[in-house]
Amino acid sequence: MSNTHMQTGGTAAFVPGLELSRRFYTDAVRPLLEEAAPGVPHSAARMGSGSEVLGYDTPRSADHEWGPRLQVFLHRHDVPRHAARIRHILAEHLPKSFLGHPTNFAPTGESRDIRVMCATTGPVHHRVEVTGTSTWFTDTLGFDPAQGLTPADWLATPTQLLAEVTAGAVFHDGLHTLTPLRRALRWYPHDVWLYVLACQWQRIAQEEAFVGRAGEVGDELGSAVTAARLVRDLMRLCLLMDRRYPPYGKWLGSAFARTRVGPRLTPDLTAVLAATDWHTREQHLAHAYEIVAHLHNELALTDRVAPTTRPYHSRPFQVLRADRFTEALTARIADPALRDLPLVGAVDQFLDSTDVLTRPELTRAVGQDLRKPGSERI
């Protein structure tokens, strides 16, 4: 084996992580695969966690768990035959750096903290994961999509995880499995989409009157907190309308800015967050509601719903009555099992714990419990 692909240098110019990983695979990993396991078919991709997968990495990203990394997938029967040898050969013969970026990933001693560090001797602690597609998807999502997808699978999977497995890039699909699996996961089935949208509108319906009510009693802080929650819910709703999986909080604004309505809605949402009195806050929220309501009607998923705001019953608070959109969407769900579910939605519509949402076994357990008979009382 040779290290002819090793590239070293001083401070490296920033290369977006997906491009860096693509070139790492083509120039450094694939030649070693061909020598280590000639004739063994494989697929290669960069998916999963990491800002570069969603296309949000910047030079700042390079200080933490960022660098040349990817997945190499083998047929199920080839994993026990070849995976260990491939990992060993990669560790012994991969370059210590690539395009000026270290390829050695080492723990810092802090919990769950891994940084790319220079290595001059010894094996490379690389992040080329060699595995099978079924194992990887099951570990990442909690289920193997090749075995079929149920509504429960969709609803128990956080949108961040769905984004991570459908974004990124496939560099080579010699197994002819990654592309169809990613296509199957690209977006919700129609009825599941209707249900998730209905539940997102329901979240807005539950709190839209509280901005004014809290402000009326002099609780501007409470009014502002509620308004901020509504802004977040509107952003996630627009992403869902745009058929984009909402990412977790760090990248929510970046993803929202890429939606069709993002540039138009951002001034009002920003004004909501900047407002120091509830009347101004409510005024900008009302305008935002009407923009999103028009967007709903443009999708033609339901009969037209009046997009104008109105007083909240006899109280002087301007709201959309978002439950009207929930009802219209629910009425269009053909699957009776989905239509009869409690209006809590997918797991990250009712659960906000990072420690749970990053563990598929927990999100699936929570989803199963919630859908047991009588769980609508929870």
C-alpha positions in Angstrom: 0.0 0.0 0.0 1.2 3.5 -0.7 0.5 6.9 0.6 0.7 8.7 -2.7 -2.5 10.5 -2.0 -1.2 12.1 1.2 -1.4 15.9 1.1 0.2 18.1 3.8 0.7 21.7 4.2 0.2 24.7 6.5 -3.1 26.2 7.4 -5.7 24.7 5.0 -8.1 26.9 3.0 -11.7 26.1 3.9 -13.4 23.5 1.7 -17.0 22.7 2.4 -17.2 19.4 4.2 -19.2 17.6 1.6 -16.7 18.4 -1.1 -13.8 17.6 1.2 -15.3 14.2 1.9 -16.1 13.5 -1.7 -12.5 14.2 -2.7 -11.2 12.2 0.2 -13.3 9.2 -1.0 -12.2 9.5 -4.6 -8.5 10.2 -4.0 -7.7 8.4 -0.8 -10.3 5.9 0.3 -11.4 4.3 -3.0 -7.9 3.4 -4.2 -7.4 1.6 -0.9 -10.7 -0.2 -1.1 -9.8 -1.5 -4.6 -6.6 -2.9 -3.2 -8.0 -4.2 0.1 -11.2 -5.8 -1.4 -10.9 -6.1 -5.2 -14.2 -6.9 -6.8 -16.3 -6.4 -3.6 -19.1 -4.0 -4.4 -19.7 -1.1 -2.2 -21.5 2.2 -1.8 -20.1 5.4 -0.3 -21.7 8.5 1.1 -21.5 11.3 3.6 -24.8 11.3 5.5 -25.8 11.5 9.2 -24.8 14.1 11.8 -22.7 17.1 11.0 -23.3 20.6 9.8 -21.7 19.9 6.4 -24.4 17.2 5.7 -27.1 20.0 5.7 -24.8 22.4 3.9 -24.4 24.8 6.8 -20.7 24.3 7.7 -18.3 27.3 7.8 -14.7 27.7 8.8 -15.9 27.7 12.5 -17.2 24.1 12.0 -13.6 22.8 11.6 -12.9 23.1 15.3 -15.2 20.2 16.3 -15.9 16.8 14.8 -15.4 18.1 11.2 -13.1 16.9 8.5 -12.8 14.1 5.9 -15.3 11.5 6.9 -17.8 9.2 5.2 -19.6 5.9 5.2 -18.7 2.9 3.2 -21.5 0.3 2.8 -21.0 -3.4 2.0 -23.5 -6.1 1.2 -24.7 -7.7 4.4 -22.8 -10.9 3.7 -19.6 -9.0 2.9 -19.5 -7.1 6.3 -18.2 -10.0 8.4 -15.9 -11.1 5.6 -14.2 -7.8 4.7 -15.2 -4.9 7.0 -12.5 -5.5 9.7 -9.7 -5.8 7.2 -10.9 -2.7 5.3 -10.9 -0.7 8.6 -7.4 -1.9 9.4 -6.0 -1.1 6.0 -7.5 2.4 6.0 -6.1 3.0 9.5 -2.6 1.9 8.4 -2.5 3.5 5.0 -4.7 6.6 4.8 -2.8 9.9 4.7 -2.4 11.7 8.0 -3.8 14.8 6.4 -5.8 15.5 3.3 -5.9 18.9 1.5 -4.3 20.2 4.6 -6.9 18.9 7.0 -6.0 16.2 9.6 -7.8 12.9 9.1 -7.2 11.7 12.7 -10.3 12.0 14.9 -9.5 11.7 18.6 -11.6 12.2 21.8 -10.6 15.2 23.9 -11.6 13.6 27.2 -14.8 15.6 27.4 -18.0 13.7 27.2 -19.1 13.1 23.5 -16.4 15.5 22.3 -14.3 14.5 19.3 -11.9 16.7 17.5 -9.7 16.3 14.4 -6.1 16.2 15.5 -2.8 15.9 13.8 -1.1 12.5 13.9 2.4 12.0 12.8 2.9 8.4 13.7 0.8 5.3 14.3 -2.5 4.4 12.7 -5.1 7.0 11.7 -8.2 7.1 13.9 -10.2 7.8 10.8 -14.0 8.4 10.5 -14.6 6.1 7.5 -17.4 4.0 8.8 -17.5 0.6 7.2 -20.9 -1.1 7.7 -24.0 -2.5 6.1 -27.0 -0.3 5.0 -29.5 -2.1 7.2 -27.3 -1.7 10.2 -26.5 1.9 9.6 -30.1 3.0 8.9 -31.4 1.0 11.9 -28.8 2.6 14.2 -29.5 6.1 12.8 -33.4 6.0 12.5 -34.4 3.1 14.7 -35.7 1.0 11.8 -34.6 -0.3 8.4 -36.5 1.5 5.6 -35.7 -1.4 3.2 -38.3 -3.4 5.2 -41.0 -0.9 4.5 -42.2 2.3 6.2 -45.3 2.5 8.4 -47.0 5.7 9.6 -45.6 4.9 13.1 -42.0 4.9 11.6 -42.5 8.3 10.1 -44.1 9.8 13.2 -41.5 8.4 15.7 -38.6 9.8 13.7 -37.4 13.4 14.5 -37.2 15.6 11.4 -33.6 16.3 12.1 -32.7 12.6 11.6 -34.8 12.4 8.4 -33.0 15.5 7.2 -29.6 13.9 8.0 -30.3 10.7 6.0 -31.8 12.5 2.9 -29.3 15.3 2.7 -25.5 15.0 2.3 -24.3 13.2 -0.8 -23.9 9.7 -2.3 -20.4 9.4 -3.9 -20.8 5.9 -5.3 -23.8 3.5 -5.2 -22.3 0.2 -6.3 -24.9 -1.6 -4.2 -27.8 0.2 -5.9 -29.5 0.6 -2.5 -28.7 4.1 -1.1 -30.4 6.1 -3.8 -33.8 4.3 -3.7 -33.7 4.3 0.2 -33.0 8.0 0.3 -35.7 8.6 -2.3 -38.2 6.6 -0.2 -37.4 8.8 2.8 -37.3 12.1 0.9 -40.7 13.2 2.2 -43.7 12.1 4.1 -46.5 10.1 2.4 -49.4 12.4 1.6 -51.7 11.4 4.6 -48.8 11.6 7.1 -47.9 15.1 5.7 -51.5 16.2 6.1 -51.5 14.9 9.7 -48.2 16.6 10.6 -49.4 19.9 9.1 -52.7 19.7 11.0 -50.8 19.1 14.3 -48.5 22.1 13.6 -51.5 24.4 13.0 -52.9 23.0 16.3 -49.9 24.1 18.2 -50.4 27.6 16.9 -54.2 27.5 17.7 -53.4 26.6 21.3 -51.4 29.7 22.1 -52.2 32.4 19.6 -54.5 34.2 22.0 -52.0 34.2 24.9 -49.8 37.0 23.4 -52.6 39.5 24.0 -53.9 38.0 27.2 -50.6 38.0 28.9 -49.9 41.5 27.7 -53.3 42.8 28.9 -52.4 41.9 32.5 -49.0 43.6 32.2 -47.0 40.5 31.7 -44.9 41.6 28.7 -42.3 39.0 29.4 -44.8 36.2 29.3 -46.3 37.7 26.1 -42.9 37.8 24.5 -42.1 34.2 25.4 -45.3 33.0 23.9 -44.8 35.1 20.8 -41.3 33.6 20.4 -42.8 30.1 20.7 -45.3 31.0 18.0 -42.6 32.4 15.7 -40.7 29.1 16.0 -43.9 27.1 15.3 -44.6 29.3 12.2 -41.1 28.8 10.9 -41.4 25.0 11.3 -44.8 25.1 9.7 -43.4 26.9 6.6 -40.7 24.3 6.3 -43.2 21.6 6.4 -45.3 23.3 3.8 -42.2 23.6 1.7 -41.6 19.9 2.0 -38.4 20.4 4.0 -37.6 18.6 7.2 -37.2 21.2 10.0 -33.7 20.9 11.5 -32.9 21.3 15.1 -32.6 24.7 16.7 -29.1 25.7 15.6 -30.0 25.6 11.9 -33.7 26.4 12.0 -33.3 30.0 10.9 -30.9 29.0 8.2 -33.3 26.4 6.8 -36.3 28.8 7.1 -34.4 31.4 5.1 -34.3 29.0 2.2 -38.0 28.4 2.0 -40.1 30.2 -0.6 -41.8 32.4 2.0 -38.8 32.9 4.2 -37.6 36.3 2.8 -41.1 37.7 2.8 -42.0 36.5 6.3 -38.7 37.3 8.1 -39.3 41.0 8.6 -42.5 40.4 10.5 -41.1 37.6 12.6 -38.1 39.6 13.4 -40.4 42.5 14.4 -42.4 40.2 16.7 -39.2 39.2 18.5 -38.0 42.9 18.8 -41.3 44.3 20.0 -41.5 45.7 23.5 -45.3 45.9 23.8 -47.9 43.3 23.1 -49.9 45.4 20.7 -46.9 45.7 18.3 -46.1 42.0 18.8 -49.7 41.0 18.0 -49.8 43.3 14.9 -46.8 41.7 13.3 -47.9 38.2 14.3 -51.3 38.8 12.6 -49.6 39.9 9.4 -47.4 36.8 9.5 -50.5 34.5 10.2 -52.2 35.8 7.1 -49.1 35.3 4.9 -48.9 31.7 6.0 -52.6 31.2 5.7 -52.4 32.3 2.0 -49.5 29.9 1.6 -51.7 27.1 2.9 -54.4 27.9 0.3 -51.9 28.0 -2.5 -51.0 24.4 -1.7 -54.6 23.3 -2.5 -54.4 20.5 0.1 -57.9 21.4 1.4 -60.8 23.6 0.5 -60.0 27.2 0.8 -59.8 28.5 4.4 -60.4 32.2 5.0 -56.9 33.6 5.6 -57.9 36.7 7.6 -57.4 37.2 11.3 -60.2 38.0 13.6 -61.0 38.7 17.3 -60.6 35.8 19.7 -64.3 35.2 20.5 -65.4 38.4 22.4 -61.9 39.2 23.5 -59.9 42.0 21.8 -57.0 39.8 20.7 -56.4 39.4 17.0 -55.9 35.8 16.0 -56.1 33.5 13.0 -58.2 30.8 14.7 -55.6 28.3 13.4 -57.7 25.4 14.4 -59.8 26.0 11.3 -56.7 24.8 9.3 -56.3 21.8 11.5 -59.9 20.8 10.9 -59.6 21.3 7.1 -56.4 19.2 6.9 -57.7 16.4 9.2 -60.8 16.1 7.0 -58.6 15.3 4.0 -56.7 12.4 5.7 -57.9 9.2 4.0 -56.3 6.7 6.5 -58.7 6.4 9.4 -56.0 5.2 11.7 -54.1 8.5 11.1 -57.2 10.6 11.1 -58.2 9.3 14.6 -54.9 9.9 16.2 -54.6 12.5 19.0 -53.5 15.8 17.4 -50.0 15.7 18.9 -48.1 15.0 15.6 -44.6 13.6 15.0 -42.3 13.1 17.9 -40.6 16.5 17.7 -43.9 18.3 17.7 -44.6 17.2 21.2 -41.2 16.5 22.6 -38.3 19.0 23.0 -35.5 17.1 24.8 -32.3 16.8 22.9 -31.3 13.8 24.9 -34.4 12.0 23.7 -34.6 13.3 20.1 -31.0 12.1 19.4 -31.8 8.6 20.4 -34.1 6.7 18.0 -34.8 3.9 20.5 -36.3 6.5 22.9 -38.3 8.4 20.3 -39.8 5.1 19.0 -40.7 4.0 22.6 -42.3 7.4 23.3 -44.3 7.2 20.0 -45.5 3.7 20.8 -46.6 4.7 24.3 -48.5 7.7 23.1 -50.5 5.8 20.6 -51.7 3.1 23.0 -55.4 3.1 23.8 -56.3 5.9 26.2 -53.1 7.8 25.5 -55.1 10.7 24.2 -55.7 11.6 27.8 -52.0 12.3 28.3 
